[in-house]
């Protein structure tokens, strides 16, 4: 298998580039996805396709757009003294001002629900035009095993309604699937869901041609292997009914590889390396949060609040793991789907 950690120097760019994104991270099989027009240029890909719910109104967001529409804050106070403008190339400078306590805070405030929260609805080709909403990160284990993480970014997470109250609205939302390959062949997938998730064999999951399908929860964007109602009261346990539900359906089909950045990650040096010199890298080292801090002085229910803090980024999503499930999770890779 071609090593994805071999580096070459990009001519005239000053960037170290990963040698090439392995074809199988994007391609597997030979037929075109039938859900898209024939002119769509993604052929036989393995990268997951995402069904957004029919009632979804908070679509994938532009990663850089999140930086443009926010300001960095620490302890509810705007940070000053950093190099402006903030970009994906210098976002990591904010670590020096508060590390994980820095919050990219929406200019209008979360309670204003500005239009940019709604992101970009994929077009008829499944592409978010003008918005790069996916980051692919590969981790080579060095023994023929490669994990490909497909990170999906949304500008806003709409929380669940529980006992007539909204729980968990927050600015910024990072979700992901991970596909584990062995010698270039897909073996299993991880579906991130709130604080947990589920894992299935590649053979078990639904596909459009060879492409695995992920169903995105309405508003919350948690990833599921099937459509329907998903109670997630117990993390990692997906039940068809209960008090805290996600809803998924065949609404808008999104192809995250329509607009993406791609990187390799060295689990020894903790270094991200771009597969192309046009892909910004330093934002991946930002240790802060991709949304507002939790609104103060709210009335909670069972410790849950309507407006909660934004999430941290891809580097915190257990990129280095022994099994398909994150090492902190005790879960099995299932070989069948539950309906």
N, C-alpha and C positions, 0 to 999 in steps of 0.2 A: 504494500500500500504506500502511496506517495506520502511522505512526511509533510504535515501542514505546519511544522514548526521551523523548517528550514527557512532562513532569511536571506533576502537579497536587498541591496540598496536601491531604492527608487531613483532612477536617473534624474538628476537635477532637482529632486524634491527635498532631500535631507531626511526623508522618512525611511525607517526600516519597514519593509513590507513582508508579510507572510507570502510564501512562494505562490500558492494558488489555492483558491477555495475548492476542495475536492468536488468533482462533478456530482458524486452521489449525495452530497448535502442538498443539492437542488434538483438533481435529475435521477430518476429511477424508472425504468420502463421506456416505452417508445411512443405511446399514444398521447394525443392531445386531450386535456381535460374537456369533456363534452359539455360542461356547463358554460363554457365561454365560446365566443365566436372563433372561427378557425384562424383568423389573423392574429389571435393572441399568441405571443411568441414563447410562452413557457411550455416546453414539451416534456411530458413524462416526468414531472418533478416529484420528489419525495417530500419536499417541504409541505407542512400541513396547510390545508385550506380551512378558513374559519367561517362558520355560519353565524352571522350576527342575527339576533332575535328580530322577529317581524315587527315588534314594537320598540326596537332600539331607537333612541334619539341621541345617545352619546357615543359617537363613532370614533374610530381611531384618530389620534391627534399627531401633529407634527412634533418630533422630538425637539428641534430647535425652536419651534414656535412657542413651546412651553417656557423657554428661557426668555424669549422676547416679550411675553405677556406677563412676566413676573418680576419681582425684585427680591434680593436675598435679605432675610431677616433673622435676627437672633434675639430670643426672649421678647418677641413681638415688636422689636425695634429694627428699623431699616439699617442695614450695614452700609458703611461708607468706607472709602479709602482703597477700594479694589480697582483694578484696571478695567476701564470701560471701552467699548461696550462688552458685555458678557457674551461669549459665544461658546459653541461646543468645543472649541480649541483651548479655551482658558477657564472653563467652568471650575476646574479642580482648584484654582487659586483660592476659592472660598473656604477650603478646608482649614486654612490658616486663621480664619475668623471665628470658627466655632465648631469645626469638624462635623460630627453627625447632628449637631444642634442647629445647623443652618437650614432654613426653610425657604424654598422658592415660593414666594407669596404672591398670589394673584393681585394684579394692580387694582382691580375693582373690588376685591373681597369675595369670599366664597358665597356669601348670602346674596350677592348681586346676580349670580348666574349669568355671566356675560355670554355672548354668542359663541365665543371661541371654545367654550366648554364642550360644545356639541361636535367638535372635530370635523372630519371630512368623510362623507358617505362614499363608499367605493362605487365606482362607475360600473357600466355594464360589462367591463372586462375584469372587474374585481379589484381595480387599482384605485388607491387614494391619490388622486391627481394633485400634485403640488405639495404633498405631505409625505415625509419619510417617517413611517410609523412602526418599522420593524428593525430590530438589530439581531443579526445572527452571530452567535459566538460558538466557536468550536473548541473542544478540549480533547486533545489527543493523549490517551493513556499510555501510548508507546508499545502496546502489546497487540495491536490490531483493533483495539476498541477506540472509538471516537464518539463523543457526545456532542450533538449539535443542538444548541439552545436557540429557539426562535422566540425572541422577546417582542411582545406586542405592547405598544404604548397608546394610552388613551388620556386625553386632557382632563377628564373628570370621571369619577366613580359615583354612580347614583346608588345609595344604599338600599337595603331591604326595608319593607314595611312590616313591622311586628307590633301586634296589639294596637294597631292604628297609628303607630309612631314610626318615623323614619330613623333607621339606625345606619350610620356609617357613610354618609356623604363625605367625599374628600376630593381635593384637587390633585390631579396626577394619578395614574394607575398603570403599574407594570404587571403584566401577566405573561405566561410563557407555556410553551410545549417544549419538551426535550425528546429528541429521537436518538436512541443509542444504536450505533452501527458496529458491526463486527466484520472486519475485512471488507468494508464497503457495502454490506447488506444490512438493511434496517431490521432490528430485533425487537425493540420495545419503545413505548412512548410514556412520558410523564405529562399529566395534565394538572397545571397549578390551579388550586381552588382556595381562595382566601388564605388561611394560615396552614392549609394542608394540600391534599391533592390525591390523585389516583394514578395507577400505572397499569398498562395493558400491553400484551404482546402486539407486535405489528400485525400479525395475521388476524388478531381478534377485532381490530378497530374497523369502523366504517371507512370507506374510501371512495373517492371519485377517480376512477381508473386506479393508478398506484398511489395517489396522494391521500394520506390520512386526513380525516375530518375532525375538526374540533368545533364544538358548539359553545358559543360565548353567552354567558348569562346576561339577561337584559339589565343594563345599567351597571351591574357589578363586574361583568366581564370575566368571571370565573370560567374556567375551561372544563367542558364535559365531553364524554365520548358519545353521548346520545342526546336526543332532544327530549323535552318534556319538563316535568317539575322535579326539582332537586332540593330536598331538605338538607341543609348543611349545619344543623344544630351541633352535631358532633363532627369535628374536623376529620376529613378523610372518609367519612361514612355517608354515602349518597343514597338517600331514601326517597321514595316517590311522593311522600307527603310529610308534613310536620309544621312546626311553628315558624321556621326561618327558611324561606324558599327562594331559590333561583329559578328562572324560567328561560328555556331555550327552545328555539324553533328554526326552521329553514326560512329565514327572512332575506337578508342581503348577504351574498357570498363575497367574502374578502380573500384576495390572494396577497398575503403579506410580502411575497417576493416581488411584487410589482414595484415597490420602492423600499429599499433596505440599505443598511450598512452591514458590513461583515468583518469579523475579526477572529483571530485565534487567541487563545489564552493559555499561557504557560503556567501550569499549576505548581511549578517549582519557584519561578522568579516572580510570579504574580503580575506578569506583564501582558498587556493587551497589544496585539499587533494587527494593523489594518491589512486587509487583502487588496486594497486599492488606495493610492495616495490621496484620492478625493474624499475618503472617509475620515472624518474627524475622530480623534482617539481620546483626548484628555478628559472629555466629559465622563468617560467610563470610570475615572478615578475620583470623581466627585463623591464625597462621603455623606453629603447632606440629603435632605428630603425633597422630593419632586412636587411639593404642594404646600399649602398653608399649614401652620401649626393648628392644633385643635382649638376651636373657638372657646374662649374662656366663659365662665359663669353660665354654663348650660345646665338644664335640669336633666339628669340622666335617669334611665330605667334599667335596673339590674346591672349598673355599671356601663351601660351602652349609651352613646350620645349620637345626636343627629349629625353634627359636624365634627369630624375626626381629622387627625393629622395625615398629611400626604405620605407616600411610601418612599423607601430608599430604592436605589437603582440596581441594575443587573449584577454588579459585583457581589451583592449580598444574597443572591439567590442560590446558594449552594452549588456553585460551578464545579467544585471538586467533590465528587461523590463516588463511593465504591460501587453502589448499586444504582438502579434506575431511580429509585426513590431517594430523596435526600437522606443523608446519614442520620439526621435527627428523627426521621419518621420511621415508624415500624409498619411497613406495608408490604403487600405481596404484589407481584406482577401477575395480573389476572389474565387468563387465556380465553375469557368469554365476556360478553357484555350483559349487564343486568337491565332488564326493561320493566 
